[in-house]
């Protein structure tokens, strides 16, 4: 199962620790691939992860879309709005778009929120 870990807040030291831990583990032998995305704040994450965008993530996880137009049709939404949402999710690293196809290449998202 591929996992995506989303971090909210935290410090540069936290990121550095994750990287150094991953390097140390890799030096001991094969390790499972890790993907991490960090948002500066809860507001930054909330700006990207709207309810409609979360709906897109869930839909694309269940069944990748051949195109943004196909995704908009499947969702019954306006193409322009879906395109904007897909671009925001791709830019944030939450969706992948290759040769027109839209997919979520992970099975789980874990959130770590620093207080």
DSSP file (Angstrom, degrees, kcal/mol; ACC not computed):
  #  RESIDUE AA STRUCTURE BP1 BP2  ACC     N-H-->O    O-->H-N    N-H-->O    O-->H-N    TCO  KAPPA ALPHA  PHI   PSI    X-CA   Y-CA   Z-CA
    1    1 A X              0   0    0      0, 0.0     2,-0.3     0, 0.0   105,-0.0   0.000 360.0 360.0 360.0 128.1    0.0    0.0    0.0
    2    2 A X        -     0   0    0     32,-0.0   105,-2.8    30,-0.0   106,-1.1  -0.702 360.0-161.0 -88.9 141.5    1.4    3.4   -0.9
    3    3 A X  E     -a  108   0A   0     -2,-0.3    32,-0.6    30,-0.3     2,-0.5  -0.923  13.5-156.3-125.7 146.7    1.0    6.2    1.6
    4    4 A X  E     -ab 109  35A   0    104,-2.5   106,-2.8    -2,-0.4     2,-0.6  -0.990  12.5-155.5-118.6 126.1    1.2    9.9    1.4
    5    5 A X  E     -ab 110  36A   0     30,-2.8    32,-2.4    -2,-0.5     2,-0.5  -0.916   5.0-161.5-107.3 122.5    2.0   11.8    4.6
    6    6 A X  E     -ab 111  37A   0    104,-3.6   106,-3.1    -2,-0.6     2,-0.4  -0.895   5.5-161.3-104.2 125.0    0.8   15.4    4.8
    7    7 A X  E     -ab 112  38A   0     30,-3.3    32,-3.4    -2,-0.5     2,-0.5  -0.881   2.3-162.1-108.1 137.6    2.5   17.5    7.4
    8    8 A X  E     -ab 113  39A   0    104,-2.9   106,-2.9    -2,-0.4    32,-0.2  -0.979  61.7 -23.5-121.2 123.2    0.9   20.8    8.6
    9    9 A X  S    S+     0   0    0     30,-2.7    32,-0.1    -2,-0.5     2,-0.1  -0.496  79.3 127.9  76.2-147.8    3.2   23.3   10.3
   10   10 A X        -     0   0    0     -2,-0.2     2,-0.2    30,-0.1    -1,-0.1  -0.305  55.4 -86.2  84.7-176.4    6.3   22.0   12.0
   11   11 A X     >  -     0   0    0     -2,-0.1     4,-1.7     1,-0.1     3,-0.2  -0.734  29.9-101.6-127.0 172.3    9.8   23.3   11.5
   12   12 A X  H  > S+     0   0    0     -2,-0.2     4,-2.8     1,-0.2     5,-0.2   0.867 122.3  59.6 -60.6 -36.0   12.7   22.9    9.2
   13   13 A X  H  > S+     0   0    0      1,-0.2     4,-2.3     2,-0.2    -1,-0.2   0.872 102.2  52.6 -61.5 -37.6   14.3   20.8   11.9
   14   14 A X  H  > S+     0   0    0     -3,-0.2     4,-2.0     2,-0.2    -1,-0.2   0.925 111.6  45.4 -63.2 -44.7   11.3   18.4   11.7
   15   15 A X  H  X S+     0   0    0     -4,-1.7     4,-2.2     2,-0.2    -2,-0.2   0.921 112.0  51.6 -64.5 -44.4   11.8   18.0    7.9
   16   16 A X  H  X S+     0   0    0     -4,-2.8     4,-2.8     1,-0.2     5,-0.2   0.898 108.3  52.2 -59.2 -41.8   15.5   17.6    8.3
   17   17 A X  H  X S+     0   0    0     -4,-2.3     4,-2.6     1,-0.2    -1,-0.2   0.913 108.5  50.4 -62.6 -43.0   15.0   14.9   10.9
   18   18 A X  H  X S+     0   0    0     -4,-2.0     4,-2.1     2,-0.2    -1,-0.2   0.914 112.6  47.0 -60.9 -42.9   12.6   13.0    8.5
   19   19 A X  H  X S+     0   0    0     -4,-2.2     4,-2.4     2,-0.2    -2,-0.2   0.938 113.4  47.1 -65.5 -47.2   15.2   13.2    5.7
   20   20 A X  H  X S+     0   0    0     -4,-2.8     4,-2.4     1,-0.2    -2,-0.2   0.882 111.5  51.6 -63.9 -38.1   18.1   12.1    7.9
   21   21 A X  H  X S+     0   0    0     -4,-2.6     4,-2.3    -5,-0.2    -1,-0.2   0.899 110.4  49.3 -63.5 -40.3   16.0    9.2    9.3
   22   22 A X  H  X S+     0   0    0     -4,-2.1     4,-2.3     2,-0.2    -2,-0.2   0.898 111.2  49.0 -66.2 -40.7   15.2    8.1    5.8
   23   23 A X  H  X S+     0   0    0     -4,-2.4     4,-1.7     2,-0.2    -2,-0.2   0.925 111.3  49.7 -63.8 -44.8   18.8    8.2    4.7
   24   24 A X  H  X S+     0   0    0     -4,-2.4     4,-0.7     1,-0.2    -2,-0.2   0.908 112.0  48.1 -61.7 -42.4   19.9    6.2    7.8
   25   25 A X  H >X S+     0   0    0     -4,-2.3     3,-0.9     1,-0.2     4,-0.6   0.897 109.4  53.1 -65.1 -40.4   17.2    3.6    7.1
   26   26 A X  H >< S+     0   0    0     -4,-2.3     3,-0.7     1,-0.3    -1,-0.2   0.822 102.2  59.1 -65.7 -30.8   18.2    3.3    3.4
   27   27 A X  H 3< S+     0   0    0     -4,-1.7    -1,-0.3     1,-0.2    -2,-0.2   0.733 102.5  54.5 -69.7 -21.0   21.8    2.7    4.4
   28   28 A X  H << S-     0   0    0     -3,-0.9     2,-0.3    -4,-0.7    -1,-0.2   0.634 125.8 -74.3 -86.2 -15.6   20.7   -0.4    6.3
   29   29 A X  S << S-     0   0    0     -3,-0.7    -1,-0.3    -4,-0.6     0, 0.0  -0.924  80.3 -12.1 148.9-172.7   19.0   -1.9    3.3
   30   30 A X        -     0   0    0     -2,-0.3     2,-0.3    -3,-0.1    -3,-0.0  -0.246  60.4-170.2 -59.2 140.9   15.9   -1.6    1.1
   31   31 A X        -     0   0    0     -5,-0.0     2,-0.2     3,-0.0     3,-0.1  -0.923  28.6 -97.9-130.8 156.8   13.1    0.6    2.5
   32   32 A X        -     0   0    0     -2,-0.3   -30,-0.0     1,-0.1     2,-0.0  -0.514  49.9-101.6 -70.8 138.7    9.6    1.3    1.5
   33   33 A X        -     0   0    0     -2,-0.2     2,-0.4     1,-0.0   -30,-0.3  -0.341  39.6-157.7 -61.2 140.5    9.1    4.4   -0.6
   34   34 A X        -     0   0    0    -32,-0.1     2,-0.5    -3,-0.1   -30,-0.1  -0.967  10.6-166.3-125.0 139.7    7.9    7.4    1.3
   35   35 A X  E     +b    4   0A   0    -32,-0.6   -30,-2.8    -2,-0.4     2,-0.4  -0.993  11.3 179.9-125.7 126.9    6.1   10.5    0.0
   36   36 A X  E     -b    5   0A   0     -2,-0.5     2,-0.4   -32,-0.2   -30,-0.2  -0.975   9.5-173.3-127.4 138.9    5.8   13.6    2.2
   37   37 A X  E     -b    6   0A   0    -32,-2.4   -30,-3.3    -2,-0.4     2,-0.5  -0.998  11.7-156.9-128.2 134.5    4.1   16.9    1.5
   38   38 A X  E     -b    7   0A   0     -2,-0.4     2,-0.4   -32,-0.2   -30,-0.2  -0.951   4.5-163.6-118.8 129.8    4.4   19.8    4.0
   39   39 A X  E     -b    8   0A   0    -32,-3.4   -30,-2.7    -2,-0.5     6,-0.0  -0.892  23.0-132.9-105.8 140.1    2.0   22.8    4.2
   40   40 A X  S    S-     0   0    0     -2,-0.4     2,-0.3   -32,-0.2    -1,-0.1   0.845  81.4  -6.0 -59.6 -36.8    3.1   25.8    6.1
   41   41 A X  S  > S-     0   0    0    -32,-0.1     4,-1.9   -33,-0.1     5,-0.2  -0.939  72.1 -99.0-153.1 168.9   -0.1   26.1    8.1
   42   42 A X  H  > S+     0   0    0     -2,-0.3     4,-3.1     1,-0.2     5,-0.2   0.895 122.5  56.4 -60.5 -39.8   -3.6   24.7    8.6
   43   43 A X  H  > S+     0   0    0      1,-0.2     4,-1.9     2,-0.2    -1,-0.2   0.881 104.9  51.8 -60.6 -38.3   -4.9   27.7    6.5
   44   44 A X  H  > S+     0   0    0      2,-0.2     4,-1.1     1,-0.2    -1,-0.2   0.916 112.8  44.4 -65.9 -42.5   -2.6   26.7    3.6
   45   45 A X  H >X S+     0   0    0     -4,-1.9     4,-3.5     1,-0.2     3,-0.7   0.937 112.9  50.9 -65.3 -45.8   -3.9   23.1    3.7
   46   46 A X  H 3< S+     0   0    0     -4,-3.1    -1,-0.2     1,-0.3    -2,-0.2   0.818 104.7  58.3 -63.0 -30.3   -7.5   24.2    4.0
   47   47 A X  H 3< S+     0   0    0     -4,-1.9    -1,-0.3    -5,-0.2     3,-0.2   0.838 117.3  32.9 -66.4 -32.9   -7.0   26.6    1.0
   48   48 A X  H << S+     0   0    0     -4,-1.1     2,-1.5    -3,-0.7    -2,-0.2   0.882 113.0  60.1 -88.5 -44.7   -6.0   23.6   -1.1
   49   49 A X     <  +     0   0    0     -4,-3.5    -1,-0.2    -5,-0.1     2,-0.1  -0.567  67.9 162.3 -94.3  76.2   -8.1   20.8    0.3
   50   50 A X     >  -     0   0    0     -2,-1.5     4,-2.5    -3,-0.2     5,-0.2  -0.422  54.5-103.2 -82.2 165.0  -11.7   22.1   -0.2
   51   51 A X  H  > S+     0   0    0      1,-0.2     4,-2.0     2,-0.2     5,-0.1   0.898 123.2  50.8 -57.1 -40.8  -14.6   19.7    0.0
   52   52 A X  H  > S+     0   0    0      1,-0.2     4,-1.7     2,-0.2    -1,-0.2   0.882 111.1  48.3 -65.7 -37.2  -15.0   19.6   -3.8
   53   53 A X  H  > S+     0   0    0      2,-0.2     4,-2.4     1,-0.2    -1,-0.2   0.863 108.9  52.8 -71.5 -35.7  -11.2   18.8   -4.2
   54   54 A X  H  X S+     0   0    0     -4,-2.5     4,-2.5     2,-0.2    -2,-0.2   0.895 106.5  54.3 -64.0 -38.3  -11.5   16.1   -1.6
   55   55 A X  H  X S+     0   0    0     -4,-2.0     4,-2.4    -5,-0.2    -2,-0.2   0.903 107.8  50.0 -59.5 -41.8  -14.3   14.6   -3.6
   56   56 A X  H  X S+     0   0    0     -4,-1.7     4,-3.0     2,-0.2     5,-0.3   0.934 109.2  51.5 -62.8 -46.0  -12.0   14.7   -6.7
   57   57 A X  H  X S+     0   0    0     -4,-2.4     4,-2.2     1,-0.2    -2,-0.2   0.935 112.4  45.3 -56.4 -48.0   -9.3   12.9   -4.7
   58   58 A X  H  X S+     0   0    0     -4,-2.5     4,-2.0     2,-0.2    -1,-0.2   0.913 114.7  48.0 -63.4 -42.6  -11.7   10.1   -3.6
   59   59 A X  H  X S+     0   0    0     -4,-2.4     4,-2.2     1,-0.2    -2,-0.2   0.928 113.8  45.7 -64.7 -45.7  -13.2    9.7   -7.1
   60   60 A X  H  < S+     0   0    0     -4,-3.0    44,-0.5     1,-0.2    -1,-0.2   0.826 109.8  55.5 -70.3 -31.1   -9.8    9.5   -8.8
   61   61 A X  H  < S+     0   0    0     -4,-2.2     3,-0.3    -5,-0.3    -1,-0.2   0.919 110.8  45.1 -64.1 -42.6   -8.5    7.1   -6.2
   62   62 A X  H  < S+     0   0    0     -4,-2.0     2,-0.3     1,-0.3    -2,-0.2   0.890 137.6   0.5 -67.4 -39.6  -11.4    4.8   -6.9
   63   63 A X  S  < S-     0   0    0     -4,-2.2    -1,-0.3    -5,-0.2    -2,-0.1  -0.840  77.1-127.3-154.6 109.8  -11.0    5.1  -10.6
   64   64 A X        -     0   0    0     -2,-0.3     2,-0.4    -3,-0.3    39,-0.2  -0.224  30.1-124.1 -55.0 147.8   -8.4    7.2  -12.5
   65   65 A X  B     -C  102   0B   0     37,-2.2    37,-2.8     1,-0.1    -1,-0.1  -0.796   0.4-140.8-100.0 138.7   -9.9    9.6  -15.0
   66   66 A X  S    S-     0   0    0     -2,-0.4     2,-0.3    35,-0.2    -1,-0.1   0.767  84.2 -12.0 -65.9 -25.8   -8.8    9.5  -18.7
   67   67 A X     >  -     0   0    0     34,-0.1     4,-2.1     1,-0.1    -1,-0.1  -0.974  69.6-101.5-163.8 167.8   -8.9   13.3  -18.7
   68   68 A X  H  > S+     0   0    0     -2,-0.3     4,-2.8     2,-0.2     5,-0.2   0.885 122.1  55.1 -65.4 -38.1  -10.1   16.3  -16.8
   69   69 A X  H  > S+     0   0    0      2,-0.2     4,-2.2     1,-0.2    -1,-0.2   0.914 108.4  47.5 -62.1 -42.6  -13.1   16.5  -19.2
   70   70 A X  H  > S+     0   0    0      2,-0.2     4,-2.6     1,-0.2    -1,-0.2   0.898 111.8  50.8 -64.6 -40.0  -14.1   12.9  -18.4
   71   71 A X  H  X S+     0   0    0     -4,-2.1     4,-2.3     2,-0.2    -2,-0.2   0.922 109.1  50.5 -63.0 -44.9  -13.7   13.6  -14.7
   72   72 A X  H  X>S+     0   0    0     -4,-2.8     5,-2.3     1,-0.2     4,-1.1   0.910 111.7  48.3 -60.2 -42.7  -15.9   16.7  -14.9
   73   73 A X  H ><5S+     0   0    0     -4,-2.2     3,-0.6     1,-0.2    -2,-0.2   0.936 111.1  50.1 -62.4 -46.1  -18.6   14.7  -16.7
   74   74 A X  H 3<5S+     0   0    0     -4,-2.6    -2,-0.2     1,-0.2    -1,-0.2   0.864 115.8  42.6 -61.1 -36.5  -18.4   11.9  -14.2
   75   75 A X  H 3<5S-     0   0    0     -4,-2.3    -1,-0.2    -5,-0.2    -2,-0.2   0.596 107.0-125.8 -85.7 -11.6  -18.8   14.3  -11.3
   76   76 A X  T <<5 +     0   0    0     -4,-1.1     2,-0.3    -3,-0.6    -3,-0.2   0.853  66.7 130.7  68.6  34.5  -21.5   16.4  -13.1
   77   77 A X      < -     0   0    0     -5,-2.3    -1,-0.3    -6,-0.2     2,-0.1  -0.782  67.7 -84.8-119.9 162.5  -19.5   19.5  -12.6
   78   78 A X     >  -     0   0    0     -2,-0.3     4,-2.2     1,-0.1     5,-0.2  -0.425  34.7-132.6 -64.4 133.5  -18.4   22.4  -14.8
   79   79 A X  H  > S+     0   0    0      1,-0.2     4,-3.0     2,-0.2     5,-0.2   0.906 103.4  54.3 -55.7 -46.5  -15.1   21.6  -16.7
   80   80 A X  H  > S+     0   0    0      1,-0.2     4,-2.3     2,-0.2    -1,-0.2   0.906 110.5  45.6 -59.2 -43.5  -13.4   24.9  -15.9
   81   81 A X  H  > S+     0   0    0      2,-0.2     4,-2.4     1,-0.2    -1,-0.2   0.907 113.9  48.2 -67.7 -41.4  -14.0   24.4  -12.1
   82   82 A X  H  X S+     0   0    0     -4,-2.2     4,-3.0     2,-0.2     5,-0.2   0.911 110.6  52.2 -65.0 -41.3  -12.8   20.8  -12.2
   83   83 A X  H  X S+     0   0    0     -4,-3.0     4,-2.6    -5,-0.2    -2,-0.2   0.928 110.1  48.5 -59.7 -45.4   -9.7   21.9  -14.2
   84   84 A X  H  X S+     0   0    0     -4,-2.3     4,-2.1    -5,-0.2    -2,-0.2   0.917 113.3  47.7 -60.1 -43.7   -8.9   24.5  -11.6
   85   85 A X  H  X S+     0   0    0     -4,-2.4     4,-2.2     2,-0.2    -2,-0.2   0.916 111.8  49.0 -65.5 -43.4   -9.3   22.0   -8.8
   86   86 A X  H  X S+     0   0    0     -4,-3.0     4,-2.7     1,-0.2     5,-0.2   0.923 110.8  50.8 -62.4 -44.0   -7.2   19.4  -10.5
   87   87 A X  H  X S+     0   0    0     -4,-2.6     4,-2.7    -5,-0.2    -1,-0.2   0.899 109.8  50.2 -62.0 -40.2   -4.4   21.9  -11.2
   88   88 A X  H  X S+     0   0    0     -4,-2.1     4,-1.8     2,-0.2    -1,-0.2   0.907 113.1  46.2 -64.0 -40.9   -4.4   23.0   -7.5
   89   89 A X  H  X>S+     0   0    0     -4,-2.2     5,-2.5     2,-0.2     6,-1.1   0.869 113.4  48.7 -70.2 -37.3   -4.2   19.4   -6.4
   90   90 A X  H ><5S+     0   0    0     -4,-2.7     3,-1.0     4,-0.2    -2,-0.2   0.934 110.7  50.7 -65.8 -46.1   -1.4   18.6   -8.9
   91   91 A X  H 3<5S+     0   0    0     -4,-2.7    -2,-0.2     1,-0.3    -1,-0.2   0.869 110.3  49.8 -59.7 -37.7    0.5   21.7   -7.8
   92   92 A X  H 3<5S-     0   0    0     -4,-1.8    -1,-0.3    -5,-0.2    -2,-0.2   0.614 117.4-114.7 -77.0 -11.9    0.2   20.7   -4.2
   93   93 A X  T <<5S+     0   0    0     -3,-1.0    -3,-0.2    -4,-0.6    -2,-0.1   0.601  86.8 113.8  89.5  11.6    1.4   17.2   -5.0
   94   94 A X  S   <S+     0   0    0     -5,-2.5     2,-0.3    -6,-0.2    -4,-0.2   0.665  76.2  33.7 -91.6 -18.4   -1.8   15.5   -4.1
   95   95 A X  S    S-     0   0    0     -6,-1.1     2,-0.4    -9,-0.1     9,-0.2  -0.940  70.3-140.6-131.5 155.6   -2.7   14.3   -7.6
   96   96 A X  E     -D  103   0B   0      7,-3.1     7,-2.8    -2,-0.3     2,-0.4  -0.934  11.3-169.2-115.3 143.2   -0.7   13.2  -10.6
   97   97 A X  E     +D  102   0B   0     -2,-0.4     2,-0.4     5,-0.2     5,-0.2  -0.945  12.9 168.0-134.4 111.9   -1.5   14.1  -14.2
   98   98 A X  E >  S-D  101   0B   0      3,-1.7     3,-2.1    -2,-0.4    -2,-0.0  -0.990  70.3 -15.8-129.4 127.4    0.4   12.2  -17.0
   99   99 A X  T 3  S-     0   0    0     -2,-0.4    -1,-0.1     1,-0.3     3,-0.1   0.854 128.5 -53.1  49.4  40.6   -0.5   12.3  -20.6
  100  100 A X  T 3  S+     0   0    0      1,-0.3    -1,-0.3   -33,-0.0   -32,-0.2   0.026 110.3 122.4  89.7 -27.7   -3.9   13.7  -19.7
  101  101 A X  E <   - D   0  98B   0     -3,-2.1    -3,-1.7   -34,-0.1     2,-0.5  -0.445  51.1-148.5 -72.9 141.2   -4.8   11.0  -17.2
  102  102 A X  E     +CD  65  97B   0    -37,-2.8   -37,-2.2    -5,-0.2     2,-0.3  -0.946  28.3 159.0-113.1 125.2   -5.6   12.1  -13.7
  103  103 A X  E     - D   0  96B   0     -7,-2.8    -7,-3.1    -2,-0.5     2,-0.6  -0.978  41.9-137.0-145.7 157.3   -4.7    9.7  -10.8
  104  104 A X        -     0   0    0    -44,-0.5     2,-1.1    -2,-0.3    -9,-0.1  -0.949  22.0-160.5-111.4 105.8   -4.0    9.5   -7.1
  105  105 A X        +     0   0    0     -2,-0.6     2,-0.3   -11,-0.0   -10,-0.1  -0.201  62.7  66.9 -88.8  45.8   -1.0    7.2   -6.9
  106  106 A X        -     0   0    0     -2,-1.1  -103,-0.2     1,-0.1     3,-0.1  -0.976  64.9-144.1-155.6 159.7   -1.4    6.3   -3.2
  107  107 A X  S    S+     0   0    0   -105,-2.8     2,-0.3    -2,-0.3  -104,-0.2   0.581  82.6  27.6-101.7 -14.2   -3.9    4.3   -1.1
  108  108 A X  E     -a    3   0A   0   -106,-1.1  -104,-2.5     2,-0.0     2,-0.5  -0.999  56.8-152.8-152.2 143.2   -3.9    6.4    2.0
  109  109 A X  E     -a    4   0A   0     -2,-0.3     2,-0.4  -106,-0.2  -104,-0.2  -0.985  14.9-167.7-116.9 127.6   -3.2    9.9    3.2
  110  110 A X  E     -a    5   0A   0   -106,-2.8  -104,-3.6    -2,-0.5     2,-0.5  -0.947   8.5-150.7-113.0 136.1   -2.0   10.4    6.7
  111  111 A X  E     -a    6   0A   0     -2,-0.4     2,-0.5  -106,-0.2  -104,-0.2  -0.899   9.5-169.6-109.8 134.9   -2.0   13.9    8.2
  112  112 A X  E     -a    7   0A   0   -106,-3.1  -104,-2.9    -2,-0.5     2,-0.6  -0.984   9.8-168.3-120.8 117.8    0.5   15.1   10.9
  113  113 A X  E     -a    8   0A   0     -2,-0.5     2,-0.3  -106,-0.2  -104,-0.2  -0.923  10.2-147.5-115.7 115.4   -0.5   18.4   12.4
  114  114 A X              0   0    0   -106,-2.9  -104,-0.1    -2,-0.6    -2,-0.0  -0.586 360.0 360.0 -78.4 139.2    2.0   20.3   14.5
  115  115 A X              0   0    0     -2,-0.3    -1,-0.1  -106,-0.1  -106,-0.1   0.404 360.0 360.0-102.1 360.0    0.6   22.3   17.3
